[in-house]
Amino acid sequence: MSDIKPKLQDNPRGALEPYITTLQSDSKIARRQALIKINEEIFENPLNEDCDLIVVFSEIYAYVLKCFSDVSESCREKAILIMSNFIEKLPLNDYYLTYILPVIVRRIGAAETIEDAEEIRLVLIELVHKILEKYKGTCLLVPFINDFTSILTKTCTDAFPKVKLEASECIIMLTKILQRDFHFQSESYVKPLLSNFSHQHFRVRVGAIKAIGAVVMAGNVKCFELSITPMAEKLFDENTQVRLQVTIEVGNWMLCYKDRYSFWHRMIPLLLTSLSDVMTVIREAATKLWNDIGLQYLEENEEELKKKSDFLKDIPEHYPDVKRPNLGCRTLVQSNIGKIVPAICREMEGWQADARLRCAQLLCWLLLCAEGGSTQHACTVLRVLHRGAADDDQRVVLEVKRASELFGYFITPDTWWPLVETEVDSWSALFIIANILKGSRAELVKEKVMTELCKELADPESCRVRKPKYQTNLILVTEALMDLCKDDCKSVAEQLFVINFTVYAMPCDDKIQFMALSNLDKLRCIEKCGSTIVSLYEKHIGRVLGAITSDAATWSLLTPDRCLLECVLLHSGSAMGTQLHLIAPLLKECLAPPKLDPEVKLKVFTALSTVLLQRQDNFSKCEPDKLEAFLKIVIDEVIMPNLIWSPGKTAEAIRSAAAACLCAALQERPHADDDADEKIDLFPNKESLVPFLDRLVPLLVGLSDDNSSLTRQHALRAARCLARLAGPRGCFTADILHKLYFVVIKRLDDSSDKVRSYAVQTLCTLFGARPKPYDTTVFGAHIDALYSAMLIHLDDNDETFQKEMLDALITLSDIDSQLLMKKLKSNIHLYRNKAAYERLTRHIEEHMQ
């Protein structure tokens, strides 16, 4: 009878005694097997289903709990499994926990973790989770809050991610189970949980954020203060789930946290930042939470906000194209924007581009929600906008652009203009103004701001700044003003013209110049002054010319006055004709003095040449007497002084430019087949040309012997033009002819082939325009000299030049055919180019017959 095994329900000690004895064995296999048998006997044997587990626990717990410290992992695991089954099966009683929890604390909750196997630590924390789950509806866990705190604060910093996750879940459960007492220990949980915010596994970070959310809700104020900044930093996490969880937890705080009214200014920025997240799911979650928060705030403060809600318009007439936040959201932001904007201002100075971007996005939402409530903080907001406009990251600049436009919607010009008026010398201020105007109301801007703004910008110190960003934003300001005020801009049209024309005259690049030209055309449409931009110039170009007052001796290529003058000369077309009385003195001042910057002279001479060549357009609306006076100044006081020889390469280049300009002035009917050309004639009669001849002819004689081949070419061209002009007008005398042809003959031996060719053409033109009658007897010596020089060059080494000379001799043979025939026959034996001489002889004979 003694060999019969006792039943567990009758004699628990006797039934388990063999296994308890085996637990003392040195063999870990035997110990493990004993633990397995104990578990099977108590929990898996069908015969023992009705046994009293309370009695069994009291008999066995000491031996099983001792196995929690067994050297074998498998034994420890089996022991934990037995206790887990006991927790599951035993009725609710804190008696059991007084034995189990201290053992768990020693294993995984001490200052130094004794349990070195991460799998066992996971099983232990799962046992803790089971205990919390079992006792969650009771108050039996209150005495053990210190044990739970020791275990969970240690395990949430465990190296094993799964242990961290399980610990976070346990903390969340504990905050709900011990709501009344948790705040005593709440601060202990914050730092361990925050250490998981930087863990490489996103699930660990999400779990830690959930746990922090629960700790703050159940804890004291210090927990919130310790957690809010790290939570804000997690809005920059690269993982969507992490950012979403931060959004959810902060939204939950704003809805349910007991001290939320003291911390609106700390929580609002986090939730509003999520409204601009790149992921749609986060934006949608944040939008729903923000709307719910506003509605709840409205309900909680119903009495205070009753008047506002009674007289509330759904959407004001002047409102951006976005959904308007509810009254609660707007009131919340209006009450707290003063605490948030200074912080944004500080953050905008940071080195992290993403942080600055989020700040700029946050400012947009603050302005949208605060509406007119941001008026008293306009100065601080503008400082933020200034900093953001100058940011290197274009994403930040784009958000600042949006924020500036929203600022214009809700802040009146009377408020913002005095704050930015003194800053218009900076491009960032212009950027802000341009975008504020896009959101402003035209009727408010045109009252005062439009006039004062245009006056400031039209000042030479403002509109003549030659910096790319400044010019670009200057153009954008005027464009925004014209788009906003439209026809009301007529009252400041002159200032708008000055600003845009100045930028057009001295742009930093082609894009800016195109933008300025586009604005000028827009202004033309506003003023309704014609179909072309020249009609706009006719109205306002005088103001630009009148503003050119600086000393020309100080000009350089980049001097604004020089750029303006050149632009007027090249682009104003017929509008120039009415302003010759202003242009002539400026040309005289900048071209006559010998010590002026040579590069400036060359630029202006080139522009002047273009003006004279395009006379049909430029002088079409000019009165004849004014044109004559202008031309007198240009030739007498501008061109001729610069034709006088002086040493040096620089002076040589200027003489060449002046000579080209003279050719342009003397060139008659540059488009001979155009009937319209006859409308404008710079020298309509003899009286208009004669005054220049006495000074001009000696200068041409000197220029024909200049060191520069280009100057010599221009001199010969000018001589031809002069002959064409003076001949028909009856003022091309024999004396002038003889002075000119003699120096032209010398150019037949010039080192430049082009000059030689020009010389041949010039001889034909000069003698073609000879006065009639031309006495060949009296002037026989001149004719003889002409023919002799030309006949010599008929034997030139250059065949092309030979042909040109032959054609010229044929053309000029009618001056004195007999003399030319005589010279041909007397030297016939000396000529090498027999064919040319024979052809010339035949032509003369035919002519004489």
HUGIBEL-V939857 format. One record per run of one state. SS is the DSSP state (H for helix, E for strand, L for the rest). FROM is the first residue (numbers start at 1). LEN is the number of residues. If there is no record, write none. Layout:
SS_FROM_LEN, SS_FROM_LEN
This chain:
L_1_11, H_12_11, L_23_5, H_28_17, L_45_1, H_46_3, L_49_4, H_53_17, L_70_3, H_73_17, L_90_4, H_94_16, L_110_8, H_118_18, L_136_6, H_142_14, L_156_5, H_161_17, L_178_4, H_182_3, L_185_1, H_186_13, L_199_3, H_202_17, L_219_2, H_221_16, L_237_3, H_240_17, L_257_3, H_260_3, L_263_1, H_264_11, L_275_5, H_280_21, L_301_1, H_302_9, L_311_16, H_327_21, L_348_5, H_353_37, L_390_4, H_394_17, L_411_2, H_413_11, L_424_3, H_427_13, L_440_2, H_442_4, L_446_3, H_449_10, L_459_1, H_460_4, L_464_4, H_468_38, L_506_4, H_510_18, L_528_6, H_534_13, L_547_5, H_552_3, L_555_5, H_560_12, L_572_1, H_573_19, L_592_6, H_598_16, L_614_1, H_615_4, L_619_5, H_624_20, L_644_5, H_649_18, L_667_8, H_675_5, L_680_6, H_686_18, L_704_5, H_709_21, L_730_4, H_734_16, L_750_3, H_753_16, L_769_11, H_780_16, L_796_3, H_799_14, L_813_4, H_817_10, L_827_1, H_828_3, L_831_3, H_834_15, L_849_1
